[in-house]
Amino acid sequence: MTSEALRKILVAGAAVAALSIVGCAKKAPDAAASDAASEATAAASDAAAAASDASVAASSAAMAASSAAGAMSAAPAAK
């Protein structure tokens, strides 16, 4: 290996170490981040409720379609 390649590896390793230290450092939560997290949680809850409602509606529509298909197959064919 050349000294240039070794230098690049050393710099990359130092960068990874610096990012690890910064990423693992404990920080006091600030009010804005806490409020944003609360709003995000509320939005996620609303989205989950909407998804549940959509699932119920889709299930009801599928059952209605199944009932209609059953009625159509039970009805005599028009001649």
PDB file of N, CA, C and O in Angstrom:
ATOM      1  N   MET A   1       0.843  -1.181   0.000  1.00  0.00           N
ATOM      2  CA  MET A   1       0.000   0.000   0.000  1.00  0.00           C
ATOM      3  C   MET A   1       0.882   1.237   0.000  1.00  0.00           C
ATOM      4  O   MET A   1       1.978   1.266   0.560  1.00  0.00           O
ATOM      5  N   THR A   2       0.354   2.237  -0.647  1.00  0.00           N
ATOM      6  CA  THR A   2       1.098   3.490  -0.660  1.00  0.00           C
ATOM      7  C   THR A   2       0.738   4.297   0.574  1.00  0.00           C
ATOM      8  O   THR A   2      -0.250   4.020   1.254  1.00  0.00           O
ATOM      9  N   SER A   3       1.543   5.278   0.843  1.00  0.00           N
ATOM     10  CA  SER A   3       1.262   6.120   2.005  1.00  0.00           C
ATOM     11  C   SER A   3      -0.024   6.925   1.797  1.00  0.00           C
ATOM     12  O   SER A   3      -0.704   7.283   2.759  1.00  0.00           O
ATOM     13  N   GLU A   4      -0.347   7.203   0.545  1.00  0.00           N
ATOM     14  CA  GLU A   4      -1.583   7.932   0.262  1.00  0.00           C
ATOM     15  C   GLU A   4      -2.804   7.079   0.633  1.00  0.00           C
ATOM     16  O   GLU A   4      -3.755   7.594   1.222  1.00  0.00           O
ATOM     17  N   ALA A   5      -2.790   5.802   0.300  1.00  0.00           N
ATOM     18  CA  ALA A   5      -3.898   4.910   0.639  1.00  0.00           C
ATOM     19  C   ALA A   5      -4.021   4.763   2.148  1.00  0.00           C
ATOM     20  O   ALA A   5      -5.125   4.785   2.691  1.00  0.00           O
ATOM     21  N   LEU A   6      -2.887   4.614   2.823  1.00  0.00           N
ATOM     22  CA  LEU A   6      -2.912   4.501   4.282  1.00  0.00           C
ATOM     23  C   LEU A   6      -3.450   5.779   4.922  1.00  0.00           C
ATOM     24  O   LEU A   6      -4.179   5.718   5.911  1.00  0.00           O
ATOM     25  N   ARG A   7      -3.097   6.925   4.367  1.00  0.00           N
ATOM     26  CA  ARG A   7      -3.587   8.195   4.883  1.00  0.00           C
ATOM     27  C   ARG A   7      -5.110   8.282   4.733  1.00  0.00           C
ATOM     28  O   ARG A   7      -5.800   8.742   5.642  1.00  0.00           O
ATOM     29  N   LYS A   8      -5.630   7.839   3.580  1.00  0.00           N
ATOM     30  CA  LYS A   8      -7.069   7.870   3.347  1.00  0.00           C
ATOM     31  C   LYS A   8      -7.801   6.963   4.333  1.00  0.00           C
ATOM     32  O   LYS A   8      -8.859   7.320   4.851  1.00  0.00           O
ATOM     33  N   ILE A   9      -7.228   5.787   4.587  1.00  0.00           N
ATOM     34  CA  ILE A   9      -7.836   4.861   5.545  1.00  0.00           C
ATOM     35  C   ILE A   9      -7.830   5.464   6.945  1.00  0.00           C
ATOM     36  O   ILE A   9      -8.813   5.345   7.676  1.00  0.00           O
ATOM     37  N   LEU A  10      -6.737   6.105   7.318  1.00  0.00           N
ATOM     38  CA  LEU A  10      -6.636   6.736   8.625  1.00  0.00           C
ATOM     39  C   LEU A  10      -7.660   7.864   8.774  1.00  0.00           C
ATOM     40  O   LEU A  10      -8.310   7.977   9.813  1.00  0.00           O
ATOM     41  N   VAL A  11      -7.804   8.691   7.752  1.00  0.00           N
ATOM     42  CA  VAL A  11      -8.763   9.792   7.799  1.00  0.00           C
ATOM     43  C   VAL A  11     -10.186   9.246   7.866  1.00  0.00           C
ATOM     44  O   VAL A  11     -11.012   9.767   8.616  1.00  0.00           O
ATOM     45  N   ALA A  12     -10.482   8.200   7.087  1.00  0.00           N
ATOM     46  CA  ALA A  12     -11.818   7.605   7.121  1.00  0.00           C
ATOM     47  C   ALA A  12     -12.112   7.024   8.502  1.00  0.00           C
ATOM     48  O   ALA A  12     -13.218   7.187   9.016  1.00  0.00           O
ATOM     49  N   GLY A  13     -11.160   6.365   9.093  1.00  0.00           N
ATOM     50  CA  GLY A  13     -11.334   5.818  10.441  1.00  0.00           C
ATOM     51  C   GLY A  13     -11.569   6.901  11.472  1.00  0.00           C
ATOM     52  O   GLY A  13     -12.403   6.742  12.363  1.00  0.00           O
ATOM     53  N   ALA A  14     -10.842   8.002  11.358  1.00  0.00           N
ATOM     54  CA  ALA A  14     -11.026   9.117  12.290  1.00  0.00           C
ATOM     55  C   ALA A  14     -12.415   9.725  12.124  1.00  0.00           C
ATOM     56  O   ALA A  14     -13.053  10.108  13.105  1.00  0.00           O
ATOM     57  N   ALA A  15     -12.881   9.813  10.878  1.00  0.00           N
ATOM     58  CA  ALA A  15     -14.209  10.367  10.627  1.00  0.00           C
ATOM     59  C   ALA A  15     -15.290   9.472  11.230  1.00  0.00           C
ATOM     60  O   ALA A  15     -16.241   9.969  11.832  1.00  0.00           O
ATOM     61  N   VAL A  16     -15.147   8.161  11.071  1.00  0.00           N
ATOM     62  CA  VAL A  16     -16.115   7.221  11.647  1.00  0.00           C
ATOM     63  C   VAL A  16     -16.099   7.321  13.164  1.00  0.00           C
ATOM     64  O   VAL A  16     -17.154   7.310  13.799  1.00  0.00           O
ATOM     65  N   ALA A  17     -14.927   7.417  13.740  1.00  0.00           N
ATOM     66  CA  ALA A  17     -14.835   7.539  15.199  1.00  0.00           C
ATOM     67  C   ALA A  17     -15.486   8.826  15.683  1.00  0.00           C
ATOM     68  O   ALA A  17     -16.191   8.817  16.692  1.00  0.00           O
ATOM     69  N   ALA A  18     -15.264   9.924  14.984  1.00  0.00           N
ATOM     70  CA  ALA A  18     -15.863  11.201  15.375  1.00  0.00           C
ATOM     71  C   ALA A  18     -17.382  11.139  15.278  1.00  0.00           C
ATOM     72  O   ALA A  18     -18.086  11.637  16.156  1.00  0.00           O
ATOM     73  N   LEU A  19     -17.884  10.529  14.214  1.00  0.00           N
ATOM     74  CA  LEU A  19     -19.336  10.391  14.072  1.00  0.00           C
ATOM     75  C   LEU A  19     -19.917   9.506  15.167  1.00  0.00           C
ATOM     76  O   LEU A  19     -21.007   9.777  15.669  1.00  0.00           O
ATOM     77  N   SER A  20     -19.205   8.463  15.536  1.00  0.00           N
ATOM     78  CA  SER A  20     -19.674   7.578  16.598  1.00  0.00           C
ATOM     79  C   SER A  20     -19.747   8.315  17.930  1.00  0.00           C
ATOM     80  O   SER A  20     -20.708   8.153  18.682  1.00  0.00           O
ATOM     81  N   ILE A  21     -18.745   9.113  18.216  1.00  0.00           N
ATOM     82  CA  ILE A  21     -18.728   9.858  19.474  1.00  0.00           C
ATOM     83  C   ILE A  21     -19.859  10.872  19.502  1.00  0.00           C
ATOM     84  O   ILE A  21     -20.551  11.001  20.512  1.00  0.00           O
ATOM     85  N   VAL A  22     -20.054  11.591  18.405  1.00  0.00           N
ATOM     86  CA  VAL A  22     -21.115  12.590  18.349  1.00  0.00           C
ATOM     87  C   VAL A  22     -22.480  11.919  18.415  1.00  0.00           C
ATOM     88  O   VAL A  22     -23.382  12.412  19.091  1.00  0.00           O
ATOM     89  N   GLY A  23     -22.637  10.804  17.722  1.00  0.00           N
ATOM     90  CA  GLY A  23     -23.924  10.117  17.703  1.00  0.00           C
ATOM     91  C   GLY A  23     -24.295   9.493  19.037  1.00  0.00           C
ATOM     92  O   GLY A  23     -25.477   9.385  19.360  1.00  0.00           O
ATOM     93  N   CYS A  24     -23.317   9.087  19.806  1.00  0.00           N
ATOM     94  CA  CYS A  24     -23.585   8.415  21.076  1.00  0.00           C
ATOM     95  C   CYS A  24     -23.618   9.369  22.258  1.00  0.00           C
ATOM     96  O   CYS A  24     -23.971   8.961  23.365  1.00  0.00           O
ATOM     97  N   ALA A  25     -23.263  10.618  22.050  1.00  0.00           N
ATOM     98  CA  ALA A  25     -23.243  11.584  23.148  1.00  0.00           C
ATOM     99  C   ALA A  25     -24.671  11.834  23.625  1.00  0.00           C
ATOM    100  O   ALA A  25     -25.587  11.998  22.820  1.00  0.00           O
ATOM    101  N   LYS A  26     -24.845  11.861  24.953  1.00  0.00           N
ATOM    102  CA  LYS A  26     -26.176  12.122  25.512  1.00  0.00           C
ATOM    103  C   LYS A  26     -26.428  13.623  25.468  1.00  0.00           C
ATOM    104  O   LYS A  26     -25.563  14.434  25.800  1.00  0.00           O
ATOM    105  N   LYS A  27     -27.623  13.957  25.053  1.00  0.00           N
ATOM    106  CA  LYS A  27     -27.996  15.361  24.969  1.00  0.00           C
ATOM    107  C   LYS A  27     -29.294  15.550  25.738  1.00  0.00           C
ATOM    108  O   LYS A  27     -30.135  14.652  25.787  1.00  0.00           O
ATOM    109  N   ALA A  28     -29.448  16.709  26.329  1.00  0.00           N
ATOM    110  CA  ALA A  28     -30.699  17.028  27.012  1.00  0.00           C
ATOM    111  C   ALA A  28     -31.759  17.311  25.956  1.00  0.00           C
ATOM    112  O   ALA A  28     -31.510  18.071  25.020  1.00  0.00           O
ATOM    113  N   PRO A  29     -32.934  16.714  26.093  1.00  0.00           N
ATOM    114  CA  PRO A  29     -33.976  16.975  25.101  1.00  0.00           C
ATOM    115  C   PRO A  29     -34.450  18.422  25.203  1.00  0.00           C
ATOM    116  O   PRO A  29     -34.707  18.926  26.297  1.00  0.00           O
ATOM    117  N   ASP A  30     -34.563  19.071  24.074  1.00  0.00           N
ATOM    118  CA  ASP A  30     -35.084  20.433  24.129  1.00  0.00           C
ATOM    119  C   ASP A  30     -36.592  20.410  23.906  1.00  0.00           C
ATOM    120  O   ASP A  30     -37.145  19.425  23.416  1.00  0.00           O
ATOM    121  N   ALA A  31     -37.231  21.485  24.265  1.00  0.00           N
ATOM    122  CA  ALA A  31     -38.694  21.541  24.240  1.00  0.00           C
ATOM    123  C   ALA A  31     -39.234  21.393  22.821  1.00  0.00           C
ATOM    124  O   ALA A  31     -40.261  20.745  22.615  1.00  0.00           O
ATOM    125  N   ALA A  32     -38.555  21.985  21.846  1.00  0.00           N
ATOM    126  CA  ALA A  32     -39.047  21.918  20.466  1.00  0.00           C
ATOM    127  C   ALA A  32     -39.023  20.476  19.956  1.00  0.00           C
ATOM    128  O   ALA A  32     -39.953  20.039  19.278  1.00  0.00           O
ATOM    129  N   ALA A  33     -37.978  19.753  20.276  1.00  0.00           N
ATOM    130  CA  ALA A  33     -37.888  18.361  19.832  1.00  0.00           C
ATOM    131  C   ALA A  33     -38.943  17.507  20.522  1.00  0.00           C
ATOM    132  O   ALA A  33     -39.528  16.613  19.910  1.00  0.00           O
ATOM    133  N   SER A  34     -39.180  17.786  21.791  1.00  0.00           N
ATOM    134  CA  SER A  34     -40.196  17.039  22.526  1.00  0.00           C
ATOM    135  C   SER A  34     -41.581  17.316  21.965  1.00  0.00           C
ATOM    136  O   SER A  34     -42.388  16.399  21.819  1.00  0.00           O
ATOM    137  N   ASP A  35     -41.864  18.587  21.647  1.00  0.00           N
ATOM    138  CA  ASP A  35     -43.157  18.939  21.050  1.00  0.00           C
ATOM    139  C   ASP A  35     -43.315  18.297  19.681  1.00  0.00           C
ATOM    140  O   ASP A  35     -44.390  17.805  19.337  1.00  0.00           O
ATOM    141  N   ALA A  36     -42.236  18.306  18.899  1.00  0.00           N
ATOM    142  CA  ALA A  36     -42.298  17.695  17.570  1.00  0.00           C
ATOM    143  C   ALA A  36     -42.545  16.197  17.675  1.00  0.00           C
ATOM    144  O   ALA A  36     -43.295  15.627  16.883  1.00  0.00           O
ATOM    145  N   ALA A  37     -41.919  15.571  18.644  1.00  0.00           N
ATOM    146  CA  ALA A  37     -42.130  14.134  18.838  1.00  0.00           C
ATOM    147  C   ALA A  37     -43.566  13.849  19.251  1.00  0.00           C
ATOM    148  O   ALA A  37     -44.163  12.871  18.798  1.00  0.00           O
ATOM    149  N   SER A  38     -44.121  14.695  20.105  1.00  0.00           N
ATOM    150  CA  SER A  38     -45.516  14.511  20.517  1.00  0.00           C
ATOM    151  C   SER A  38     -46.460  14.679  19.339  1.00  0.00           C
ATOM    152  O   SER A  38     -47.410  13.912  19.181  1.00  0.00           O
ATOM    153  N   GLU A  39     -46.197  15.690  18.509  1.00  0.00           N
ATOM    154  CA  GLU A  39     -47.039  15.899  17.329  1.00  0.00           C
ATOM    155  C   GLU A  39     -46.916  14.738  16.348  1.00  0.00           C
ATOM    156  O   GLU A  39     -47.903  14.322  15.743  1.00  0.00           O
ATOM    157  N   ALA A  40     -45.702  14.220  16.194  1.00  0.00           N
ATOM    158  CA  ALA A  40     -45.501  13.085  15.297  1.00  0.00           C
ATOM    159  C   ALA A  40     -46.220  11.846  15.813  1.00  0.00           C
ATOM    160  O   ALA A  40     -46.785  11.079  15.033  1.00  0.00           O
ATOM    161  N   THR A  41     -46.197  11.653  17.116  1.00  0.00           N
ATOM    162  CA  THR A  41     -46.899  10.515  17.711  1.00  0.00           C
ATOM    163  C   THR A  41     -48.407  10.645  17.504  1.00  0.00           C
ATOM    164  O   THR A  41     -49.087   9.667  17.193  1.00  0.00           O
ATOM    165  N   ALA A  42     -48.918  11.859  17.681  1.00  0.00           N
ATOM    166  CA  ALA A  42     -50.348  12.086  17.473  1.00  0.00           C
ATOM    167  C   ALA A  42     -50.728  11.860  16.013  1.00  0.00           C
ATOM    168  O   ALA A  42     -51.767  11.270  15.718  1.00  0.00           O
ATOM    169  N   ALA A  43     -49.885  12.330  15.109  1.00  0.00           N
ATOM    170  CA  ALA A  43     -50.155  12.130  13.677  1.00  0.00           C
ATOM    171  C   ALA A  43     -50.110  10.651  13.320  1.00  0.00           C
ATOM    172  O   ALA A  43     -50.922  10.178  12.525  1.00  0.00           O
ATOM    173  N   ALA A  44     -49.173   9.925  13.897  1.00  0.00           N
ATOM    174  CA  ALA A  44     -49.086   8.489  13.635  1.00  0.00           C
ATOM    175  C   ALA A  44     -50.316   7.767  14.168  1.00  0.00           C
ATOM    176  O   ALA A  44     -50.812   6.828  13.544  1.00  0.00           O
ATOM    177  N   SER A  45     -50.801   8.202  15.311  1.00  0.00           N
ATOM    178  CA  SER A  45     -52.012   7.609  15.875  1.00  0.00           C
ATOM    179  C   SER A  45     -53.215   7.882  14.979  1.00  0.00           C
ATOM    180  O   SER A  45     -54.032   6.993  14.739  1.00  0.00           O
ATOM    181  N   ASP A  46     -53.320   9.120  14.485  1.00  0.00           N
ATOM    182  CA  ASP A  46     -54.407   9.465  13.565  1.00  0.00           C
ATOM    183  C   ASP A  46     -54.317   8.639  12.283  1.00  0.00           C
ATOM    184  O   ASP A  46     -55.332   8.168  11.770  1.00  0.00           O
ATOM    185  N   ALA A  47     -53.113   8.469  11.775  1.00  0.00           N
ATOM    186  CA  ALA A  47     -52.930   7.687  10.555  1.00  0.00           C
ATOM    187  C   ALA A  47     -53.302   6.225  10.784  1.00  0.00           C
ATOM    188  O   ALA A  47     -53.895   5.588   9.914  1.00  0.00           O
ATOM    189  N   ALA A  48     -52.957   5.703  11.942  1.00  0.00           N
ATOM    190  CA  ALA A  48     -53.307   4.314  12.255  1.00  0.00           C
ATOM    191  C   ALA A  48     -54.818   4.144  12.349  1.00  0.00           C
ATOM    192  O   ALA A  48     -55.366   3.140  11.895  1.00  0.00           O
ATOM    193  N   ALA A  49     -55.489   5.130  12.940  1.00  0.00           N
ATOM    194  CA  ALA A  49     -56.943   5.061  13.036  1.00  0.00           C
ATOM    195  C   ALA A  49     -57.578   5.131  11.651  1.00  0.00           C
ATOM    196  O   ALA A  49     -58.536   4.414  11.368  1.00  0.00           O
ATOM    197  N   ALA A  50     -57.044   5.994  10.791  1.00  0.00           N
ATOM    198  CA  ALA A  50     -57.568   6.097   9.427  1.00  0.00           C
ATOM    199  C   ALA A  50     -57.335   4.802   8.658  1.00  0.00           C
ATOM    200  O   ALA A  50     -58.196   4.364   7.895  1.00  0.00           O
ATOM    201  N   ALA A  51     -56.175   4.193   8.858  1.00  0.00           N
ATOM    202  CA  ALA A  51     -55.881   2.922   8.184  1.00  0.00           C
ATOM    203  C   ALA A  51     -56.822   1.826   8.672  1.00  0.00           C
ATOM    204  O   ALA A  51     -57.261   0.982   7.891  1.00  0.00           O
ATOM    205  N   SER A  52     -57.123   1.843   9.954  1.00  0.00           N
ATOM    206  CA  SER A  52     -58.061   0.859  10.507  1.00  0.00           C
ATOM    207  C   SER A  52     -59.448   1.053   9.919  1.00  0.00           C
ATOM    208  O   SER A  52     -60.113   0.084   9.551  1.00  0.00           O
ATOM    209  N   ASP A  53     -59.890   2.315   9.829  1.00  0.00           N
ATOM    210  CA  ASP A  53     -61.196   2.601   9.226  1.00  0.00           C
ATOM    211  C   ASP A  53     -61.236   2.152   7.770  1.00  0.00           C
ATOM    212  O   ASP A  53     -62.235   1.597   7.311  1.00  0.00           O
ATOM    213  N   ALA A  54     -60.146   2.394   7.048  1.00  0.00           N
ATOM    214  CA  ALA A  54     -60.088   1.982   5.645  1.00  0.00           C
ATOM    215  C   ALA A  54     -60.118   0.464   5.522  1.00  0.00           C
ATOM    216  O   ALA A  54     -60.728  -0.078   4.601  1.00  0.00           O
ATOM    217  N   SER A  55     -59.463  -0.213   6.445  1.00  0.00           N
ATOM    218  CA  SER A  55     -59.459  -1.673   6.433  1.00  0.00           C
ATOM    219  C   SER A  55     -60.855  -2.228   6.679  1.00  0.00           C
ATOM    220  O   SER A  55     -61.277  -3.183   6.028  1.00  0.00           O
ATOM    221  N   VAL A  56     -61.569  -1.622   7.626  1.00  0.00           N
ATOM    222  CA  VAL A  56     -62.942  -2.054   7.909  1.00  0.00           C
ATOM    223  C   VAL A  56     -63.829  -1.812   6.692  1.00  0.00           C
ATOM    224  O   VAL A  56     -64.652  -2.659   6.343  1.00  0.00           O
ATOM    225  N   ALA A  57     -63.664  -0.661   6.046  1.00  0.00           N
ATOM    226  CA  ALA A  57     -64.470  -0.350   4.865  1.00  0.00           C
ATOM    227  C   ALA A  57     -64.156  -1.322   3.732  1.00  0.00           C
ATOM    228  O   ALA A  57     -65.062  -1.772   3.031  1.00  0.00           O
ATOM    229  N   ALA A  58     -62.872  -1.649   3.548  1.00  0.00           N
ATOM    230  CA  ALA A  58     -62.499  -2.594   2.498  1.00  0.00           C
ATOM    231  C   ALA A  58     -63.060  -3.978   2.784  1.00  0.00           C
ATOM    232  O   ALA A  58     -63.512  -4.670   1.872  1.00  0.00           O
ATOM    233  N   SER A  59     -63.032  -4.380   4.040  1.00  0.00           N
ATOM    234  CA  SER A  59     -63.585  -5.682   4.417  1.00  0.00           C
ATOM    235  C   SER A  59     -65.092  -5.728   4.168  1.00  0.00           C
ATOM    236  O   SER A  59     -65.620  -6.723   3.671  1.00  0.00           O
ATOM    237  N   SER A  60     -65.775  -4.640   4.520  1.00  0.00           N
ATOM    238  CA  SER A  60     -67.223  -4.575   4.288  1.00  0.00           C
ATOM    239  C   SER A  60     -67.535  -4.626   2.793  1.00  0.00           C
ATOM    240  O   SER A  60     -68.480  -5.295   2.374  1.00  0.00           O
ATOM    241  N   ALA A  61     -66.738  -3.917   1.993  1.00  0.00           N
ATOM    242  CA  ALA A  61     -66.947  -3.924   0.551  1.00  0.00           C
ATOM    243  C   ALA A  61     -66.692  -5.310  -0.032  1.00  0.00           C
ATOM    244  O   ALA A  61     -67.415  -5.748  -0.927  1.00  0.00           O
ATOM    245  N   ALA A  62     -65.677  -5.998   0.465  1.00  0.00           N
ATOM    246  CA  ALA A  62     -65.381  -7.345  -0.018  1.00  0.00           C
ATOM    247  C   ALA A  62     -66.500  -8.312   0.335  1.00  0.00           C
ATOM    248  O   ALA A  62     -66.861  -9.169  -0.471  1.00  0.00           O
ATOM    249  N   MET A  63     -67.053  -8.179   1.544  1.00  0.00           N
ATOM    250  CA  MET A  63     -68.157  -9.051   1.943  1.00  0.00           C
ATOM    251  C   MET A  63     -69.394  -8.775   1.093  1.00  0.00           C
ATOM    252  O   MET A  63     -70.105  -9.703   0.708  1.00  0.00           O
ATOM    253  N   ALA A  64     -69.651  -7.496   0.799  1.00  0.00           N
ATOM    254  CA  ALA A  64     -70.802  -7.156  -0.036  1.00  0.00           C
ATOM    255  C   ALA A  64     -70.620  -7.696  -1.448  1.00  0.00           C
ATOM    256  O   ALA A  64     -71.569  -8.202  -2.047  1.00  0.00           O
ATOM    257  N   ALA A  65     -69.410  -7.591  -1.980  1.00  0.00           N
ATOM    258  CA  ALA A  65     -69.142  -8.109  -3.315  1.00  0.00           C
ATOM    259  C   ALA A  65     -69.283  -9.623  -3.338  1.00  0.00           C
ATOM    260  O   ALA A  65     -69.796 -10.184  -4.307  1.00  0.00           O
ATOM    261  N   SER A  66     -68.834 -10.288  -2.281  1.00  0.00           N
ATOM    262  CA  SER A  66     -68.958 -11.734  -2.198  1.00  0.00           C
ATOM    263  C   SER A  66     -70.421 -12.151  -2.132  1.00  0.00           C
ATOM    264  O   SER A  66     -70.826 -13.122  -2.771  1.00  0.00           O
ATOM    265  N   SER A  67     -71.209 -11.417  -1.360  1.00  0.00           N
ATOM    266  CA  SER A  67     -72.648 -11.715  -1.261  1.00  0.00           C
ATOM    267  C   SER A  67     -73.329 -11.499  -2.602  1.00  0.00           C
ATOM    268  O   SER A  67     -74.183 -12.289  -3.005  1.00  0.00           O
ATOM    269  N   ALA A  68     -72.952 -10.432  -3.293  1.00  0.00           N
ATOM    270  CA  ALA A  68     -73.552 -10.167  -4.606  1.00  0.00           C
ATOM    271  C   ALA A  68     -73.179 -11.230  -5.605  1.00  0.00           C
ATOM    272  O   ALA A  68     -74.009 -11.637  -6.418  1.00  0.00           O
ATOM    273  N   ALA A  69     -71.938 -11.689  -5.559  1.00  0.00           N
ATOM    274  CA  ALA A  69     -71.504 -12.739  -6.464  1.00  0.00           C
ATOM    275  C   ALA A  69     -72.238 -14.046  -6.170  1.00  0.00           C
ATOM    276  O   ALA A  69     -72.599 -14.779  -7.091  1.00  0.00           O
ATOM    277  N   GLY A  70     -72.456 -14.333  -4.903  1.00  0.00           N
ATOM    278  CA  GLY A  70     -73.196 -15.536  -4.514  1.00  0.00           C
ATOM    279  C   GLY A  70     -74.637 -15.463  -4.976  1.00  0.00           C
ATOM    280  O   GLY A  70     -75.203 -16.460  -5.425  1.00  0.00           O
ATOM    281  N   ALA A  71     -75.240 -14.272  -4.867  1.00  0.00           N
ATOM    282  CA  ALA A  71     -76.627 -14.108  -5.309  1.00  0.00           C
ATOM    283  C   ALA A  71     -76.731 -14.263  -6.822  1.00  0.00           C
ATOM    284  O   ALA A  71     -77.701 -14.827  -7.328  1.00  0.00           O
ATOM    285  N   MET A  72     -75.739 -13.767  -7.537  1.00  0.00           N
ATOM    286  CA  MET A  72     -75.744 -13.849  -8.991  1.00  0.00           C
ATOM    287  C   MET A  72     -75.592 -15.306  -9.443  1.00  0.00           C
ATOM    288  O   MET A  72     -76.221 -15.719 -10.418  1.00  0.00           O
ATOM    289  N   SER A  73     -74.772 -16.076  -8.753  1.00  0.00           N
ATOM    290  CA  SER A  73     -74.562 -17.462  -9.151  1.00  0.00           C
ATOM    291  C   SER A  73     -75.764 -18.328  -8.770  1.00  0.00           C
ATOM    292  O   SER A  73     -76.007 -19.360  -9.397  1.00  0.00           O
ATOM    293  N   ALA A  74     -76.514 -17.918  -7.752  1.00  0.00           N
ATOM    294  CA  ALA A  74     -77.691 -18.681  -7.330  1.00  0.00           C
ATOM    295  C   ALA A  74     -78.902 -18.380  -8.216  1.00  0.00           C
ATOM    296  O   ALA A  74     -79.807 -19.207  -8.327  1.00  0.00           O
ATOM    297  N   ALA A  75     -78.925 -17.214  -8.839  1.00  0.00           N
ATOM    298  CA  ALA A  75     -80.059 -16.819  -9.667  1.00  0.00           C
ATOM    299  C   ALA A  75     -80.040 -17.615 -10.973  1.00  0.00           C
ATOM    300  O   ALA A  75     -78.973 -17.861 -11.536  1.00  0.00           O
ATOM    301  N   PRO A  76     -81.230 -18.020 -11.457  1.00  0.00           N
ATOM    302  CA  PRO A  76     -81.263 -18.758 -12.743  1.00  0.00           C
ATOM    303  C   PRO A  76     -80.852 -17.827 -13.886  1.00  0.00           C
ATOM    304  O   PRO A  76     -81.111 -16.624 -13.857  1.00  0.00           O
ATOM    305  N   ALA A  77     -80.214 -18.411 -14.875  1.00  0.00           N
ATOM    306  CA  ALA A  77     -79.769 -17.641 -16.025  1.00  0.00           C
ATOM    307  C   ALA A  77     -80.956 -17.254 -16.885  1.00  0.00           C
ATOM    308  O   ALA A  77     -81.875 -18.049 -17.082  1.00  0.00           O
ATOM    309  N   ALA A  78     -80.936 -16.043 -17.393  1.00  0.00           N
ATOM    310  CA  ALA A  78     -82.027 -15.586 -18.264  1.00  0.00           C
ATOM    311  C   ALA A  78     -81.859 -16.190 -19.635  1.00  0.00           C
ATOM    312  O   ALA A  78     -80.751 -16.225 -20.170  1.00  0.00           O
ATOM    313  N   LYS A  79     -82.967 -16.677 -20.223  1.00  0.00           N
ATOM    314  CA  LYS A  79     -82.886 -17.307 -21.546  1.00  0.00           C
ATOM    315  C   LYS A  79     -83.674 -16.530 -22.542  1.00  0.00           C
ATOM    316  O   LYS A  79     -83.728 -16.903 -23.714  1.00  0.00           O
TER     317      LYS A  79
END
